[in-house]
Amino acid sequence: MSIRFQDPGKARQTRLQKRLRFFYIALCLGYFVILVRGVTLMLQDNKKLETIAMRQYRAAIQMASDRSRILDSKGQEFAISVPAYSLYSDPRDVENPSATAQSLSNILGISKKNLEDKLREKRKFVWLERRLDSEKMEKIKKQNLHGIYSIKENMRFYPHGKLGGNVLGVVGVDSKGLAGVELAYNSYLTITHDSGIYLRDARGQIYVTPNAEEKTTEAGDVYLTLDKNLQFFAEKELAAAVEKSGAKAGIVLMMDPKTGEILIMANSPSLDPNQFDRADFNAWRNRTVTDIYEPGSTFKVITAAAALESGVLSPREKFYCERGALQLANGHVINDHSPHEWLDLSEIIKVSSNIGIYKVSQKLGKEKFYATIRNFGFGSKTGIDFPGEVSGLLRSVQRWQPIETGTISFGQGIGVTSLQLLSAFGAIANKGVRMQPHLVEKIVGKNGELLYQVSHSSINQSIRPETAIQLTRMLQKVVEPGGTAPAAFIEEYPVAGKTGTAQKVDSKTGRYFEGKYVASFIGFAPAEDPRLVMLVWLDEPQGAYFGGTVAAPVFKNIMQKALHYMGVPPKGSSQEMIVVKKDFPSSEAVLVQEGDQFKVPDFHGVSLRQALKATGYFPVKMELKGRGRAILQSPEPGAYVSAGSKIYVEFAPLY
């Protein structure tokens, strides 16, 4: 047997050749895969590749968009956008999170721990603080902190602070409306930017300068029906009344009954939208549309309207009012606050007799009564262009208990909103026609184009014109001597109105609270040709709580001021209105009205204080400069201007 030995060198060469062939085949396969992938990438949709690439060198940052203005009916600014700075960080670039957090804490007033936690996050982008003013931003820049950057964006600003805050609403840090008009008209107010896309460098660091591309929506300035001057005076009077009476809250609501325009919508406590994040959430709500309450004696007018409209009684028919106490078959007792015997419908309204209106309702019947209540809009939303409105509480007539016709007749067992009640009285003031309440008059685009214009539309004919006239005459007696609201009487303008004093209901037990009341007065003027209808409402006044005592004087002060301001001629004078009698030192300043024009009085020699006191009476804008006595004015005395024009008065010290 022979033994064959393999050449070691040849075996090694064979193994090497196998390895080379393996690597060659692997390289060919790899090249083939790359080739196939390249062809695939060339043939497939490039949009997908572009998206992948963009993720690597772009960063999306949600910035606060610019917003259009909110203006009053005369074009004065309620809400504007102003430049602001927002601070952010790329935590990867922060060298010393603890020291950086301490430096920022001293400037921002934010806890060091809060900032340090953010600076240690495993993210490429984190907000540190939004809406910084330029002063704080300059201090931060001087620190030269690594990994800390800023973006210039926009911040919502309300020049008049709390004025109209509950109506205007609030805007979040992302420039989205969260409440009020800001929410209701957010689509018109928001100017959308694509400037939230920022570029990254090779290290992934964000460039400070955003992409220049921008897109805008069809945004425009929103013109409200509110008048800034009237709103200011109403809020001032309301705040004083709430403080004086010790009330928890208050409302003043004013409307033009012929158009449905809301001229005043005041709440107390009020919201400062510049500092909404510090306010209690309850302060956000607009009580005129969200709060339901029993209307009390103001609802007697609706009962009277139903009785007159249905023809079940004549205005002169008298009812025996039981000398102040009526015992019902079920054991309940209906009381009047003072004893009366025989009263007709007008007298029942004048002295606000519960017993009298109860007997009227029994003659009326529930079906006719319910129909009139619905015709006035109770139990339904008014449809105002404002978020959060509620429909009130009105049970279906089929579910009424036998006593409910009587209790509802004097405002118990029904829940209304202030706006519903104002709308109903507006119908009485407008010969029975109920107009659609609204807060926005128009929206004007950036180039002056009209994007939206309200149409002053009616909702329905709630009652006949003859019934409205009869009710107006009755309501005028309420403010006369012997009525429940002589404190609402205005000598220059006939007032028609009604008081309300209602006990509050405990929602948990369904029983009335002892000693807790809602006091109100609602009315319109001038009675013969109403220009304004207004409601004053105070929640839980302490001590004196009757509507005629605590709400009627507020009504008088605001209504008188408003009618003067609008240039409505006083009773018995159609050509001139005395603006100031005792405040001007040398002579009376008289605003002479001729049609729609007003003759400018002579301000020369008056003090700044005296001019300021007179300002509210003019249906024009006043621009006052300097201190001392008036030395210059424009237009000159005797010139004619129209409502909304500007009068300039300059003052200088007397030496």
C-alpha positions in Angstrom: 0.0 0.0 0.0 1.3 3.4 -0.9 0.6 6.6 0.9 0.0 9.9 -1.0 0.9 13.2 0.7 -0.9 16.5 -0.4 1.4 19.4 -1.1 0.8 21.9 1.8 1.4 24.9 -0.5 -1.1 23.7 -3.0 -3.8 23.2 -0.3 -3.3 26.7 1.0 -3.6 28.1 -2.5 -6.9 26.2 -3.0 -8.4 27.6 0.2 -7.3 31.1 -0.9 -8.9 30.8 -4.3 -12.2 29.7 -2.6 -12.2 32.7 -0.3 -11.5 35.1 -3.3 -14.3 33.5 -5.2 -16.7 34.0 -2.2 -15.7 37.6 -1.7 -16.0 38.2 -5.5 -19.5 36.8 -5.5 -20.4 38.8 -2.4 -19.1 42.1 -4.0 -21.1 41.3 -7.1 -24.2 40.7 -5.1 -23.7 43.9 -3.1 -23.1 45.9 -6.3 -26.3 44.4 -7.8 -28.3 45.3 -4.7 -27.0 48.9 -4.8 -27.8 49.0 -8.6 -31.3 47.8 -8.1 -31.9 50.2 -5.2 -30.6 53.1 -7.2 -32.9 52.2 -10.1 -35.8 51.9 -7.7 -35.1 55.3 -6.1 -34.9 56.9 -9.5 -38.3 55.4 -10.5 -40.3 55.8 -7.3 -42.2 59.0 -6.1 -39.7 61.7 -5.2 -42.1 63.4 -2.8 -41.5 60.6 -0.3 -37.7 61.0 -0.6 -38.1 64.7 -0.2 -40.1 64.3 3.0 -37.4 62.0 4.4 -34.7 64.5 3.5 -36.6 67.4 5.0 -36.8 65.7 8.3 -33.1 65.7 8.5 -32.4 69.4 7.9 -35.7 71.0 8.8 -37.5 71.4 12.2 -41.2 72.3 12.6 -41.8 74.8 15.5 -45.4 75.8 16.3 -45.3 79.6 16.5 -47.9 82.1 17.5 -49.5 83.5 14.4 -50.4 87.1 13.8 -54.0 88.1 14.4 -56.2 90.8 13.1 -57.6 93.6 15.3 -60.8 93.7 17.2 -62.3 97.2 17.1 -65.3 99.0 18.6 -68.1 100.5 16.6 -66.1 103.7 15.9 -62.9 101.9 15.0 -61.1 102.2 18.3 -58.9 99.3 19.2 -60.0 96.6 21.7 -57.4 94.0 20.7 -54.2 94.1 18.7 -51.1 92.0 18.0 -47.7 93.2 19.2 -44.2 91.7 18.7 -42.9 89.4 21.4 -40.1 86.9 21.9 -40.3 83.3 22.8 -37.3 81.4 24.4 -36.4 77.9 23.5 -33.4 75.6 23.9 -31.6 72.7 22.3 -30.6 70.8 25.5 -27.7 69.1 23.6 -25.9 72.4 23.3 -26.3 73.5 26.9 -22.9 73.2 28.6 -24.0 73.6 32.2 -27.7 73.1 32.8 -27.6 74.1 36.4 -25.8 77.4 35.9 -27.9 78.2 32.8 -31.1 77.5 34.7 -30.0 79.8 37.5 -29.2 82.7 35.1 -32.5 82.3 33.4 -34.5 81.9 36.6 -33.2 85.3 37.9 -34.6 87.0 34.7 -37.7 85.1 34.0 -39.0 84.6 37.5 -39.4 80.9 37.0 -38.0 78.3 39.4 -34.5 77.0 38.7 -35.7 73.4 39.1 -38.4 73.8 36.5 -35.9 75.3 34.0 -33.1 72.8 34.8 -35.5 69.9 34.2 -36.3 71.2 30.8 -32.6 71.8 30.0 -31.8 68.2 30.8 -34.5 66.7 28.6 -33.4 64.3 25.8 -34.9 66.3 23.1 -33.6 68.7 20.3 -36.2 71.4 21.0 -37.9 72.6 24.2 -39.8 75.8 24.9 -38.6 77.7 28.0 -40.9 80.7 28.0 -43.4 82.3 25.6 -44.3 85.9 25.0 -41.3 87.7 26.5 -41.0 91.5 26.2 -37.9 93.1 24.6 -36.4 94.2 28.0 -36.2 90.6 29.4 -34.9 89.4 26.0 -32.0 91.9 26.0 -31.0 90.7 29.5 -30.9 87.1 28.3 -28.9 87.9 25.2 -26.3 89.6 27.4 -25.8 86.4 29.3 -24.5 84.7 26.1 -25.9 81.3 27.1 -25.0 78.3 24.9 -28.0 76.3 23.7 -30.5 79.1 24.4 -32.3 80.7 21.5 -35.2 83.0 20.7 -37.8 83.4 18.1 -39.7 86.6 17.3 -43.4 86.0 17.1 -46.6 87.8 17.9 -48.5 88.3 21.2 -52.2 89.3 21.7 -52.5 92.6 23.6 -55.6 94.4 24.9 -54.8 98.1 25.3 -57.6 98.8 27.7 -57.0 95.9 30.1 -60.2 94.6 31.6 -62.5 96.8 29.4 -64.8 94.3 27.7 -62.6 91.4 28.7 -65.4 88.9 29.2 -66.7 89.8 25.7 -63.4 89.9 23.9 -62.3 86.5 25.4 -58.7 85.2 25.5 -56.0 83.9 23.1 -53.6 81.1 24.1 -49.9 81.1 23.6 -50.4 79.5 20.2 -52.6 82.4 19.1 -55.8 80.4 19.0 -59.0 81.9 20.4 -60.1 80.2 23.6 -63.2 82.2 24.6 -65.4 85.1 23.6 -65.2 86.9 20.3 -61.6 85.7 19.9 -63.0 82.1 19.7 -66.3 82.9 17.8 -64.4 84.7 15.0 -61.1 82.8 15.2 -61.2 81.9 11.5 -61.4 85.6 10.5 -58.9 86.8 13.2 -56.2 84.3 12.5 -53.5 85.1 10.0 -51.9 81.7 9.3 -48.1 81.5 8.7 -45.9 78.7 7.4 -43.0 80.3 9.2 -42.9 77.5 11.7 -40.3 75.6 9.5 -36.7 76.2 10.6 -33.5 74.9 9.0 -30.9 72.7 10.7 -27.1 72.8 10.1 -24.9 69.7 9.7 -24.8 69.3 13.5 -28.6 69.5 13.7 -28.6 72.9 15.3 -31.7 75.1 14.4 -31.2 78.3 12.5 -32.8 81.3 14.1 -34.1 82.7 10.8 -37.2 81.0 9.6 -38.2 80.1 6.1 -39.4 83.2 4.3 -42.4 81.5 2.8 -45.7 82.7 4.2 -49.3 82.0 3.5 -52.3 84.0 4.8 -56.0 83.3 5.2 -58.8 85.6 4.4 -58.5 87.4 7.7 -59.9 90.8 8.6 -60.5 93.4 11.4 -63.6 92.6 13.4 -65.8 95.6 14.2 -68.0 95.1 17.3 -71.2 96.8 18.0 -69.9 97.8 21.4 -69.0 101.4 22.0 -65.7 101.7 23.9 -66.8 104.9 25.7 -70.2 103.6 26.8 -68.6 100.3 27.8 -66.1 102.1 30.0 -68.7 104.2 31.7 -71.0 101.2 32.3 -68.2 99.1 33.8 -67.2 101.9 36.1 -70.7 102.4 37.3 -71.3 98.7 37.7 -68.1 98.1 39.7 -69.1 100.9 42.0 -72.6 99.5 42.5 -71.3 96.0 43.1 -68.9 97.4 45.7 -71.5 99.6 47.4 -74.1 96.9 47.6 -71.8 94.1 48.5 -73.0 92.0 45.6 -71.2 89.0 44.4 -71.5 90.0 40.7 -73.3 92.3 38.4 -74.3 92.8 34.8 -75.1 95.8 32.5 -76.5 95.0 29.1 -77.6 97.6 26.6 -79.1 97.2 23.1 -80.5 99.3 20.3 -84.0 97.8 20.0 -84.4 98.8 16.4 -81.3 97.0 15.1 -80.3 94.4 17.7 -76.9 96.0 18.1 -75.4 95.3 21.6 -73.8 98.6 22.7 -72.8 97.6 26.2 -72.1 94.1 27.6 -70.5 94.6 31.1 -69.6 92.0 33.7 -68.4 92.4 37.2 -66.0 90.9 38.3 -64.4 91.4 34.9 -61.6 89.5 33.2 -58.2 91.0 32.1 -57.4 89.0 29.0 -53.8 90.2 29.2 -53.5 88.1 32.4 -56.1 85.5 31.8 -53.8 82.7 33.1 -53.9 84.3 36.5 -57.7 84.6 36.7 -60.1 82.1 38.2 -61.8 80.2 35.4 -65.2 81.5 36.6 -64.1 85.0 35.7 -63.9 83.9 32.0 -67.6 83.5 31.6 -69.8 86.2 30.1 -72.7 86.1 32.6 -75.1 87.8 30.2 -75.4 84.6 28.1 -74.3 81.9 30.5 -76.0 82.6 33.8 -79.6 81.4 34.3 -81.8 83.0 37.0 -85.4 83.5 38.0 -86.4 86.9 36.6 -88.8 87.7 39.4 -91.1 90.7 38.9 -89.7 91.7 35.6 -91.6 88.8 34.2 -94.9 90.3 35.2 -94.6 92.4 32.0 -94.6 89.2 29.9 -97.7 88.0 31.8 -99.4 91.4 31.1 -98.4 91.2 27.5 -100.0 87.7 27.2 -103.2 89.0 28.9 -103.5 92.0 26.6 -102.5 90.0 23.5 -105.1 87.3 24.1 -107.9 89.8 24.8 -109.0 87.9 28.0 -109.3 91.2 29.9 -109.6 94.9 29.3 -106.8 97.2 30.6 -109.3 98.8 33.1 -110.5 95.6 34.6 -109.7 95.5 38.4 -108.6 92.7 40.6 -108.9 92.4 44.3 -105.4 92.0 45.8 -106.4 90.7 49.2 -104.6 93.4 51.2 -101.3 91.7 50.7 -101.8 88.0 51.4 -103.6 85.3 49.3 -104.2 81.9 50.8 -104.2 79.1 48.1 -106.1 75.8 48.4 -102.9 73.8 48.6 -101.8 75.8 51.7 -99.3 78.1 49.9 -99.6 81.8 50.5 -98.8 84.5 48.0 -97.6 87.8 49.5 -97.2 91.4 48.3 -94.5 93.5 49.8 -97.2 96.1 50.7 -101.0 95.7 51.0 -103.4 96.6 48.1 -107.0 96.2 47.4 -108.5 96.8 43.9 -105.9 97.3 41.1 -106.2 97.3 37.3 -103.4 95.8 35.2 -101.5 99.1 34.9 -101.6 99.5 38.7 -100.5 95.9 39.2 -97.4 96.6 37.1 -96.7 99.9 38.8 -96.7 98.6 42.4 -95.6 95.1 41.3 -98.3 93.1 43.0 -97.8 89.3 43.0 -101.4 88.7 44.0 -102.7 90.9 41.2 -100.6 89.3 38.4 -101.4 85.8 39.8 -105.1 86.5 39.3 -104.5 87.8 35.8 -102.7 84.6 35.0 -105.6 82.5 36.2 -107.9 84.3 33.8 -105.4 83.9 31.0 -104.8 80.2 31.2 -101.6 78.2 30.6 -101.8 77.6 26.8 -102.1 81.3 25.9 -99.6 82.3 28.5 -97.1 79.7 27.2 -97.5 80.7 23.6 -96.6 84.4 24.5 -93.6 83.3 26.5 -92.3 81.4 23.5 -93.0 84.2 21.2 -90.7 86.4 23.3 -88.0 83.8 22.9 -87.8 82.3 26.4 -86.8 78.7 26.4 -84.6 79.2 23.3 -81.2 80.7 22.6 -81.3 84.2 21.1 -78.8 83.1 18.5 -76.3 85.9 19.3 -72.9 85.5 17.7 -71.1 84.6 20.9 -70.1 81.2 22.2 -71.5 79.5 25.3 -75.1 80.9 25.2 -77.7 78.8 27.0 -81.4 78.5 26.4 -82.7 79.0 29.9 -85.2 76.8 31.6 -88.8 76.5 30.5 -90.8 73.3 31.0 -93.2 72.2 28.3 -96.7 73.4 29.0 -97.9 69.8 29.1 -95.8 69.3 32.2 -96.9 72.3 34.1 -98.4 71.7 37.5 -101.6 73.6 38.3 -99.7 76.2 40.4 -97.0 76.9 37.7 -99.2 79.3 35.7 -99.4 81.4 38.7 -95.8 81.2 39.9 -94.4 81.8 36.5 -96.6 84.9 36.1 -94.4 86.7 38.7 -91.1 85.1 37.6 -90.7 82.0 39.7 -90.3 78.5 38.2 -88.7 79.7 35.0 -85.0 80.4 34.2 -83.9 83.1 31.9 -80.7 84.7 30.8 -80.1 88.5 30.9 -79.9 88.6 27.1 -83.2 86.8 26.7 -84.9 89.3 29.0 -83.3 92.2 27.2 -84.4 90.9 23.8 -88.0 90.5 25.1 -88.1 94.1 26.4 -86.4 95.2 23.2 -89.4 93.8 21.3 -91.8 95.9 23.5 -89.7 99.0 22.8 -89.7 98.2 19.0 -93.5 98.0 18.6 -93.6 94.2 19.2 -90.8 93.3 16.7 -88.0 91.3 18.2 -84.6 91.9 16.5 -81.7 89.5 16.3 -79.1 90.5 18.9 -75.6 90.7 17.6 -72.1 91.8 18.7 -70.2 92.0 15.4 -71.2 94.6 12.8 -68.7 93.9 10.0 -65.4 92.4 9.2 -63.0 94.4 6.9 -60.1 92.8 5.1 -56.5 94.1 5.0 -57.2 95.8 1.6 -60.4 97.4 2.8 -62.7 94.7 1.2 -65.8 93.9 3.2 -65.6 90.3 4.2 -68.8 90.3 6.3 -71.6 92.7 7.0 -74.4 91.9 9.4 -78.0 92.3 8.2 -80.3 93.8 10.9 -82.9 91.1 10.8 -86.0 90.6 12.9 -86.7 87.3 14.6 -90.5 87.6 14.9 -93.4 89.9 15.8 -93.7 88.9 19.4 -96.8 91.0 20.1 -99.0 93.4 18.2 -97.9 97.1 18.0 -101.0 98.1 20.0 -100.1 95.8 22.8 -96.5 97.1 22.9 -97.8 100.7 23.1 -100.2 99.8 26.0 -97.3 98.1 27.9 -95.0 101.1 27.4 -97.6 103.4 29.0 -97.9 101.0 32.0 -94.1 100.8 32.3 -93.7 104.5 32.4 -95.8 104.6 35.6 -93.2 102.3 37.4 -90.7 105.2 37.6 -93.3 107.7 38.7 -94.0 108.5 42.4 -95.8 105.6 44.0 -94.1 103.1 41.6 -91.4 100.7 42.5 -88.5 102.6 40.7 -88.7 106.4 41.0 -84.9 106.2 41.3 -84.8 105.4 37.6 -86.7 108.5 36.6 -84.8 110.8 34.2 -86.2 114.3 33.8 -84.9 114.8 30.3 -86.0 111.5 28.9 -89.2 109.5 29.6 -88.3 106.1 30.9 -90.4 102.9 30.7 -89.2 100.0 32.9 -89.7 97.3 35.5 -88.0 96.2 38.7 -87.2 92.7 39.7 -86.4 91.2 43.1 -86.1 87.4 43.0 -85.0 84.9 45.6 -82.3 82.6 44.5 -82.9 78.9 44.3 -80.6 76.3 45.8 -79.9 73.9 42.9 -79.2 71.0 45.3 -82.5 71.2 47.3 -84.7 73.1 44.9 -85.7 75.4 47.7 -85.2 79.2 48.0 -82.2 80.5 49.9 -83.0 82.6 52.9 -81.8 86.2 52.3 -80.2 85.6 48.9 -81.7 87.7 46.1 -81.1 88.9 42.5 -82.0 92.6 42.1 -82.6 94.0 38.7 -84.1 96.8 36.7 -84.8 96.7 32.9 -86.2 99.5 30.8 -85.9 101.7 27.7 -85.8 105.4 26.8 -87.0 107.7 25.5 -90.3 105.9 26.0 -92.2 107.5 23.1 -89.4 106.6 20.6 -87.0 104.2 22.3 -83.3 104.4 21.3 -81.9 102.2 24.0 -83.0 99.2 26.1 -80.9 98.3 29.1 -80.8 95.8 32.0 -78.9 96.2 35.3 -78.6 93.0 37.4 -76.9 92.5 40.8 -76.3 89.1 42.3 -76.9 88.8 46.1 -76.7 92.5 47.2 -76.3 92.8 50.9 -78.6 95.0 53.1 -81.0 96.7 50.7 -81.8 94.2 48.0 -84.8 95.6 46.1 -84.3 96.2 42.4 -85.8 99.7 42.6 -83.3 100.6 45.3 -79.9 99.1 44.2 -80.3 98.6 40.4 -82.6 101.5 39.3 -80.0 104.2 40.2 -77.4 102.5 38.1 -79.8 102.3 35.2 -80.5 106.0 35.5 -76.8 107.1 35.5 -75.8 105.0 32.5 -78.9 105.6 30.5 -78.8 109.4 30.9 -75.1 109.4 30.0 -75.6 107.2 27.0 -78.5 109.3 25.5 -76.4 112.5 26.0 -73.4 110.8 24.4 -75.5 109.7 21.4 -76.9 113.2 20.9 -80.5 112.2 21.6 -82.4 115.5 22.1 -84.0 115.8 25.6 -87.8 116.0 26.0 -89.1 119.3 24.7 -86.0 120.2 22.7 -85.3 118.9 19.3 -82.6 121.4 18.2 -80.1 121.8 21.0 -78.7 119.9 23.9 -77.1 121.6 26.9 -73.9 119.6 27.4 -72.4 121.3 30.5 -74.1 124.0 32.6 -72.1 124.4 35.8 -68.7 123.1 34.9 -67.6 125.8 32.5 -66.5 129.0 34.1 -67.6 131.7 31.7 -70.6 130.4 29.8 -72.6 127.3 28.9 -71.1 125.0 26.3 -74.0 124.1 24.0 -73.9 121.4 21.4 -76.4 122.4 18.7 -77.9 119.7 16.6 -79.0 120.2 13.1 -80.0 117.0 11.4 -76.9 114.7 11.8 -74.5 117.6 12.3 -73.3 119.0 15.7 -72.1 122.6 16.3 -68.8 122.6 18.2 -68.9 124.6 21.5 -66.2 127.1 22.6 -63.7 125.4 24.9 -61.4 128.4 25.4 -60.6 129.1 29.0 -61.9 125.8 30.4 -59.8 123.5 32.6 -58.6 120.0 31.6 -60.7 118.5 34.4 -63.8 120.4 33.2 -63.2 119.3 29.6 -62.8 115.7 30.7 -66.1 115.8 32.6 -67.8 117.1 29.4 -66.1 114.6 27.0 -68.6 111.8 27.7 -71.5 113.9 26.5 -70.2 114.4 23.0 -71.0 111.9 20.3 -67.5 112.6 19.0 -63.9 111.6 19.8 -61.9 114.0 22.0 -58.2 114.5 21.8 -56.8 116.5 24.8 -53.2 117.7 25.0 -51.4 119.5 27.8 -52.6 120.8 31.2 -54.0 124.0 32.5 -56.6 126.0 30.6 -57.7 125.5 27.0 -55.9 127.8 24.6 -56.5 126.1 21.2 -59.1 123.9 19.6 -59.9 122.4 16.3 -62.4 122.7 14.7 -63.1 126.3 15.7 -66.1 127.2 17.8 -69.2 127.2 15.7 -68.0 124.6 13.2 -70.2 121.7 12.4 -69.1 118.0 12.7 -70.7 114.7 12.4 -71.0 111.9 15.0 -67.7 110.1 15.3 -65.5 113.1 14.3 -62.5 114.2 16.4 -62.3 117.5 18.4 -58.8 118.5 19.4 -58.3 120.8 22.5 -54.8 122.0 23.7 -54.2 123.3 27.2 -51.4 125.4 28.8 -50.7 126.6 32.3 -51.8 130.1 33.3 -48.9 132.2 34.9 
